[in-house]
Amino acid sequence: MKPSSDMFVRLRERVTNMADDKEQRRFELQEKLMRYRLLEREATDPVACGFLHDIVLELESDLKTADR
């Protein structure tokens, strides 16, 4: 079976969509990270600060993973 140009067009669209999805995910992670960093700075309760710090660390890790 000979590959058609239509198959290549669909493949290119899928790859483009995957790249767009990756960029969207990265943007959402950056946005969340900024919000939680701000909350961490503003928090006064030591327990809340600890939880928020853990969330920030996890989001930073997720962002590094998303970059790969």
Buried (B, 14 or more C-beta within 10 A) or exposed (E): EEEEEEEEEEEEEEEEEEEEEEEEEBEEBEEBBEEBBEBBEEBEEEEEBEBBBEBBEEBBEBBEEBEE
